[in-house]
Amino acid sequence: MIGMFELIPESDKKILRELARRVVEIAAEPKNRKIREEWKRHNRLGKGKPMVRVSPEGSWCELIPEDSLQCSSELGRHYEMELRQRIYHWEYLQDDTFIAATVHVPLAFNNSGWGIAANRILTDQNRGAFAYDNPLKTPEDFALMKPPRIEIDEKENQRRMELVRDVFGDILEVKIAHTLWDMHVDTNLVDTLVSFRGNRRLMEDIYDRPQWVHEVLTFMTESTVKLLDFLEKNVEIELNNDATCNGLGNIYFTDELPADDFDGRHVRLHDLWGTSDAQEFASVSPEMHYEFGLKYQIKVLEKFGLNSYGCCEPLDRKLDYVKQIPRIRRISISPWANVRRSAEALQDKYILSWRPNPNCVAGLSFRPEHIRAELKEGIEIAREYNCVLEIILKDTHTVNNEPHRLKTWVKTAKELVGA
């Protein structure tokens, strides 16, 4: 994430401390504290207004251009961008993003991976796509795979903490990023296997050599469970019942975690939110999605206290299987899913994490009337079925250099959920 944790020059410190003070001011606002309580209410399936959030993702470089940053050091620019993004959410987007008075230090660790690597083949196009050089070129290459191991570099983490505390320590809370996500723990399995084997070849394998696919997934599942058990016993893990965001773009605040028997020090897996998805299985049948994906993911997710599932894949015809995940709380309903079918299946028993089509802000032309029509229809359907709804705009890889598109989307969504 950061090439070198170097000393931050005094000129950068001055810039960062000024931004940090503004973040502290925002964090103390009554409205911000209310957002936190609203996420807690929402995440326990409580009645109230749907939560609305936008995740700019790839379009951040258009909202806060790289050449607008004032810090000169790599580390300084990393924290400058992070703090400016929080301020931008609060002052301009005005969605339901909670602004935390905390800064995280990237964890120093080594994840050995699976013994093989899916190297990316990049294009020469700015922000272009990439392909994988799939290492499982033949089924026999499975013999190269090894269980992942994780080692934490405590000495380096202490050095990093001291460096960042020197900048922010008297203004913001400084914490080492100790979540499983920060350690790159793979609870997905499906997308990893696709990156190793290739999507087309894996689809063919499911038909031509299903037992081989089961053998690989069994190995990956058992290895992941063993890794999670090891980390639970031997490594400090950070709670994620706070302003942590997952791949769905929502916020994890909840008073249902950690578990009642939490001792206040040792975080266990059932004190945490878990998450997984299978975007690459968008085109497979519900039965195959379960047999070659969910059946294995469930063995990982059953260790967590609450769970989220899904990303871009349409799950509307697969919800009977998804609901088999233990303590599943939130399910992604992507732009390619039928909202009515999903709302009827989920009602008020799960969070319907609706992700409207990002083309409404990413397309060449901007049509606010289309945004209003799409949001209005989805909200009315959710109300008809008494759903616990959140509306998350994600995959916004561009706004065609028109930042006002995101603000218009948020304003429209907020108006409609409050109507």
C-alpha distance (Angstrom), angle and dihedral (degrees) to the residues before:
residue distance angle dihedral
M1 . . .
I2 3.77 . .
G3 3.79 117.7 .
M4 3.78 95.6 -147.8
F5 3.77 133.6 7.1
E6 3.77 94.1 -138.4
L7 3.78 130.6 168.1
I8 3.80 112.1 -79.9
P9 3.82 111.9 -126.4
E10 3.79 120.1 -121.9
S11 3.81 92.0 -111.5
D12 3.81 89.9 58.0
K13 3.81 92.4 46.0
K14 3.79 90.7 57.9
I15 3.82 91.3 53.7
L16 3.80 94.0 44.9
R17 3.78 95.0 47.6
E18 3.78 91.4 52.3
L19 3.81 90.4 52.1
A20 3.82 90.7 45.6
R21 3.81 91.2 54.7
R22 3.79 89.9 53.2
V23 3.82 90.3 50.5
V24 3.81 90.0 51.8
E25 3.80 90.2 51.7
I26 3.81 90.8 51.8
A27 3.81 93.1 45.1
A28 3.81 89.8 56.0
E29 3.81 93.9 52.9
P30 3.84 113.7 116.0
K31 3.80 88.9 -131.3
N32 3.80 90.4 58.2
R33 3.80 92.3 50.0
K34 3.80 88.1 49.7
I35 3.81 90.2 54.0
R36 3.81 88.9 56.3
E37 3.81 91.8 51.7
E38 3.80 91.1 46.3
W39 3.81 90.7 55.0
K40 3.82 89.4 50.4
R41 3.80 90.7 50.7
H42 3.78 91.1 46.0
N43 3.82 95.5 47.0
R44 3.80 91.4 53.4
L45 3.84 88.5 54.4
G46 3.78 92.0 -106.1
K47 3.79 120.9 163.5
G48 3.78 118.7 -103.6
K49 3.78 143.0 92.5
P50 3.80 116.8 -29.0
M51 3.79 114.2 -102.5
V52 3.81 116.7 -113.1
R53 3.77 124.4 -156.4
V54 3.79 138.1 161.2
S55 3.80 122.8 -155.0
P56 3.82 107.5 -160.5
E57 3.82 93.3 -166.0
G58 3.81 108.4 157.5
S59 3.79 93.1 15.5
W60 3.82 94.3 63.1
C61 3.79 88.3 92.9
E62 3.81 87.4 62.0
L63 3.81 94.7 45.2
I64 3.81 95.1 45.2
P65 3.82 107.0 17.9
E66 3.78 117.3 -149.1
D67 3.80 91.4 -121.3
S68 3.82 90.6 57.7
L69 3.82 92.3 65.5
Q70 3.78 114.1 104.4
C71 3.81 102.9 -159.8
S72 3.79 118.4 96.3
S73 3.82 102.0 -157.5
E74 3.80 124.2 78.3
L75 3.79 93.2 -124.7
G76 3.79 92.1 44.5
R77 3.81 91.7 52.1
H78 3.82 90.2 49.1
Y79 3.80 91.9 56.9
E80 3.78 93.3 38.5
M81 3.80 90.9 57.1
E82 3.81 91.8 46.1
L83 3.81 93.3 51.7
R84 3.80 94.0 42.8
Q85 3.80 89.6 52.4
R86 3.80 91.0 55.7
I87 3.80 91.5 48.4
Y88 3.82 90.3 46.8
H89 3.82 91.1 53.1
W90 3.79 90.7 51.9
E91 3.77 102.2 39.4
Y92 3.79 101.7 34.3
L93 3.82 114.6 15.2
Q94 3.83 95.1 36.8
D95 3.79 95.0 -168.3
D96 3.82 127.4 141.9
T97 3.80 94.6 -76.4
F98 3.81 111.5 136.2
I99 3.79 114.3 -134.8
A100 3.80 110.9 -139.8
A101 3.81 124.2 -156.9
T102 3.79 89.0 -141.8
V103 3.76 133.1 100.4
H104 3.79 121.5 -159.3
V105 3.78 126.7 -143.5
P106 3.84 111.6 -141.9
L107 3.79 109.5 -110.7
A108 3.81 119.5 -109.1
F109 3.78 105.9 -138.7
N110 3.77 144.5 128.1
N111 3.80 121.0 -124.2
S112 3.79 107.3 -171.5
G113 3.81 91.9 -156.5
W114 3.77 123.8 -153.7
G115 3.79 98.9 -48.0
I116 3.81 90.7 -99.2
A117 3.79 130.8 67.0
A118 3.80 133.2 -145.9
N119 3.78 100.0 -142.4
R120 3.77 116.6 -153.9
I121 3.79 120.3 -121.4
L122 3.79 105.4 -151.0
T123 3.78 129.8 -156.7
D124 3.79 122.2 -132.0
Q125 3.80 88.6 -120.9
N126 3.78 118.1 107.6
R127 3.83 109.1 -108.9
G128 3.81 88.3 -1.7
A129 3.79 128.8 152.1
F130 3.79 125.7 -89.9
A131 3.78 136.5 -148.9
Y132 3.79 129.9 -143.3
D133 3.77 126.3 -119.2
N134 3.80 93.0 -139.7
P135 3.83 111.2 -142.0
L136 3.85 96.3 -161.7
K137 3.79 92.0 74.7
T138 3.81 91.7 153.2
P139 3.81 130.8 21.3
E140 3.80 87.8 -112.6
D141 3.80 90.0 65.0
F142 3.80 87.1 73.9
A143 3.82 85.4 85.6
L144 3.81 87.6 71.5
M145 3.80 93.6 63.9
K146 3.80 119.8 103.9
P147 3.82 133.0 -175.0
P148 3.82 112.2 -93.7
R149 3.80 121.1 -111.5
I150 3.79 128.8 -164.2
E151 3.81 127.0 -153.0
I152 3.79 123.1 -176.0
D153 3.81 118.7 -142.8
E154 3.81 99.4 -142.0
K155 3.80 94.6 176.3
E156 3.79 92.7 54.6
N157 3.79 91.1 44.4
Q158 3.79 90.1 55.1
R159 3.81 90.2 50.6
R160 3.80 91.0 50.0
M161 3.80 92.2 47.6
E162 3.80 92.1 52.9
L163 3.79 91.2 48.7
V164 3.81 94.6 51.2
R165 3.81 94.1 40.2
D166 3.78 87.7 56.4
V167 3.81 87.5 63.6
F168 3.82 103.8 34.8
G169 3.81 108.4 10.7
D170 3.79 97.4 108.0
I171 3.82 93.2 43.7
L172 3.82 110.6 32.8
E173 3.79 132.9 28.4
V174 3.82 107.5 -104.4
K175 3.81 117.1 -149.8
I176 3.79 135.8 171.4
A177 3.82 110.0 -116.7
H178 3.80 99.4 -115.2
T179 3.80 102.6 161.3
L180 3.80 121.3 124.9
W181 3.81 86.9 -113.6
D182 3.81 89.8 58.8
M183 3.81 89.4 52.2
H184 3.83 90.0 52.8
V185 3.79 92.5 -120.5
D186 3.80 107.1 177.2
T187 3.82 110.7 -133.0
N188 3.79 92.3 156.3
L189 3.83 104.2 65.1
V190 3.81 95.0 173.3
D191 3.79 99.2 73.7
T192 3.80 90.3 42.7
L193 3.79 91.9 53.7
V194 3.80 90.5 46.7
S195 3.82 90.4 52.5
F196 3.82 89.0 50.8
R197 3.80 97.6 45.0
G198 3.81 105.9 21.6
N199 3.80 125.1 -110.7
R200 3.79 97.9 -102.2
R201 3.80 94.1 45.6
L202 3.81 92.0 47.7
M203 3.82 90.6 51.1
E204 3.80 88.2 52.3
D205 3.81 91.3 46.0
I206 3.80 90.6 56.3
Y207 3.80 87.4 62.7
D208 3.80 101.9 30.8
R209 3.81 102.1 37.7
P210 3.83 109.5 10.2
Q211 3.81 92.4 158.6
W212 3.79 90.4 58.5
V213 3.81 90.3 52.3
H214 3.81 89.7 49.9
E215 3.80 90.3 49.0
V216 3.81 92.3 52.7
L217 3.82 93.7 44.7
T218 3.80 91.4 47.4
F219 3.80 89.8 53.3
M220 3.82 92.2 47.3
T221 3.80 92.9 46.7
E222 3.79 95.7 48.0
S223 3.80 90.9 45.3
T224 3.82 91.7 50.5
V225 3.80 93.0 48.8
K226 3.82 90.6 49.8
L227 3.80 90.3 49.0
L228 3.81 91.6 50.1
D229 3.81 91.1 49.2
F230 3.81 90.2 50.0
L231 3.80 93.1 49.5
E232 3.79 91.9 47.3
K233 3.80 91.0 55.3
N234 3.80 101.5 35.9
V235 3.81 112.1 24.1
E236 3.77 133.6 62.0
I237 3.81 107.9 -112.0
E238 3.79 123.4 -167.3
L239 3.80 122.4 -131.7
N240 3.82 114.7 -112.3
N241 3.82 99.1 -159.9
D242 3.79 91.0 108.7
A243 3.81 138.8 66.0
T244 3.81 88.8 -37.0
C245 3.79 112.8 133.1
N246 3.78 123.4 -151.5
G247 3.78 131.1 -157.1
L248 3.79 91.0 -77.3
G249 3.80 91.5 63.7
N250 3.78 95.5 -121.4
I251 3.81 126.5 122.5
Y252 3.81 121.8 -109.8
F253 3.82 103.1 -142.8
T254 3.80 109.1 144.8
D255 3.78 138.9 150.7
E256 3.82 90.5 -153.9
L257 3.80 90.7 77.3
P258 2.96 138.5 96.8
A259 3.81 97.9 44.6
D260 3.79 120.0 -103.3
D261 3.82 92.8 -103.4
F262 3.83 93.9 55.0
D263 3.82 109.2 135.9
G264 3.80 93.9 -150.2
R265 3.80 93.8 -111.3
H266 3.78 116.1 49.0
V267 3.81 111.3 61.6
R268 3.79 114.4 -152.6
L269 3.79 128.8 -164.9
H270 3.80 92.9 -105.0
D271 3.80 88.1 58.4
L272 3.81 89.4 64.6
W273 3.77 143.2 73.6
G274 3.80 113.4 -113.8
T275 3.78 127.0 -158.0
S276 3.77 140.7 -172.7
D277 3.80 142.1 155.9
A278 3.79 142.3 -179.8
Q279 3.78 107.1 -142.7
E280 3.79 91.7 160.3
F281 3.82 89.5 61.4
A282 3.79 93.0 62.1
S283 3.81 91.4 117.0
V284 3.81 100.3 41.8
S285 3.79 123.2 96.1
P286 3.81 121.6 -96.7
E287 3.80 89.3 -108.0
M288 3.80 93.5 52.4
H289 3.80 91.8 43.9
Y290 3.79 87.7 57.5
E291 3.81 96.9 41.4
F292 3.81 97.2 47.6
G293 3.78 100.5 27.8
L294 3.77 123.8 12.1
K295 3.79 95.2 41.3
Y296 3.80 88.5 63.5
Q297 3.79 97.8 35.3
I298 3.81 89.9 54.6
K299 3.82 89.7 61.2
V300 3.80 88.0 59.0
L301 3.81 98.6 38.7
E302 3.82 94.2 48.9
K303 3.80 87.6 74.5
F304 3.83 93.1 65.1
G305 3.79 130.3 83.9
L306 3.82 97.0 -130.5
N307 3.79 129.7 6.0
S308 3.79 142.5 -150.8
Y309 3.78 123.8 -163.2
G310 3.77 138.2 -168.4
C311 3.76 140.8 26.9
C312 3.82 126.8 -171.0
E313 3.80 96.5 -16.2
P314 3.84 115.9 103.8
L315 3.80 106.6 -114.5
D316 3.81 100.2 173.8
R317 3.84 92.8 107.5
K318 3.80 93.3 39.8
L319 3.79 101.8 51.9
D320 3.80 95.4 108.3
Y321 3.80 87.1 63.5
V322 3.81 95.7 40.6
K323 3.80 90.3 53.7
Q324 3.81 88.1 62.4
I325 3.81 89.5 73.5
P326 3.82 107.1 108.0
R327 3.81 112.8 -107.6
I328 3.78 92.8 -3.0
R329 3.78 107.2 177.1
R330 3.82 107.6 163.8
I331 3.82 129.6 38.6
S332 3.79 126.1 -173.2
I333 3.79 116.6 -125.4
S334 3.78 102.6 -166.6
P335 3.82 129.9 -158.8
W336 3.82 88.0 -94.8
A337 3.81 95.6 54.9
N338 3.79 126.5 91.9
V339 3.80 104.6 -109.3
R340 3.81 95.6 -159.3
R341 3.79 93.8 50.8
S342 3.80 89.6 47.2
A343 3.80 94.5 47.7
E344 3.80 91.6 50.3
A345 3.83 90.4 52.1
L346 3.82 97.7 44.5
Q347 3.82 104.9 33.3
D348 3.83 110.7 155.3
K349 3.82 96.5 -29.7
Y350 3.83 96.3 82.0
I351 3.79 138.0 21.8
L352 3.78 110.3 -96.9
S353 3.81 100.5 -144.0
W354 3.78 99.2 -162.4
R355 3.77 118.6 -165.4
P356 3.82 111.3 -168.0
N357 3.78 119.1 -151.0
P358 3.84 108.9 -75.3
N359 3.79 90.2 -150.2
C360 3.79 85.6 85.8
V361 3.81 87.7 76.5
A362 3.81 101.0 19.8
G363 3.80 100.3 52.1
L364 3.78 125.1 102.2
S365 3.78 91.8 -107.9
F366 3.79 124.2 46.0
R367 3.80 116.1 -140.9
P368 3.80 113.5 177.5
E369 3.81 90.3 -174.9
H370 3.82 89.3 64.2
I371 3.81 90.3 51.3
R372 3.79 90.7 52.3
A373 3.80 93.6 46.8
E374 3.82 94.3 49.5
L375 3.80 94.4 45.6
K376 3.79 93.6 44.5
E377 3.80 92.8 52.5
G378 3.81 94.0 47.3
I379 3.80 94.1 46.7
E380 3.81 92.4 48.6
I381 3.82 91.0 50.8
A382 3.81 91.4 49.5
R383 3.80 90.8 50.4
E384 3.79 91.3 48.8
Y385 3.81 89.9 59.1
N386 3.83 95.4 37.7
C387 3.81 91.4 -117.5
V388 3.80 128.0 177.3
L389 3.79 95.2 -124.7
E390 3.77 134.7 -167.0
I391 3.80 122.1 177.2
I392 3.79 114.0 -149.7
L393 3.80 122.0 179.6
K394 3.81 107.2 -154.3
D395 3.80 141.1 157.0
T396 3.77 89.0 50.9
H397 3.79 94.6 158.2
T398 3.78 91.6 163.4
V399 3.77 140.3 6.5
N400 3.80 91.8 -167.4
N401 3.80 89.0 -107.7
E402 3.80 91.0 -63.3
P403 3.83 105.4 117.3
H404 3.81 91.5 177.9
R405 3.81 88.0 74.6
L406 3.82 91.2 73.7
K407 3.79 92.9 46.2
T408 3.82 90.1 50.5
W409 3.81 90.4 50.2
V410 3.82 92.5 51.2
K411 3.79 93.2 45.2
T412 3.82 91.5 50.4
A413 3.81 93.6 46.7
K414 3.81 92.4 47.8
E415 3.78 91.3 49.2
L416 3.80 93.0 50.5
V417 3.82 97.3 45.9
G418 3.79 88.4 50.1
A419 3.79 94.3 48.9
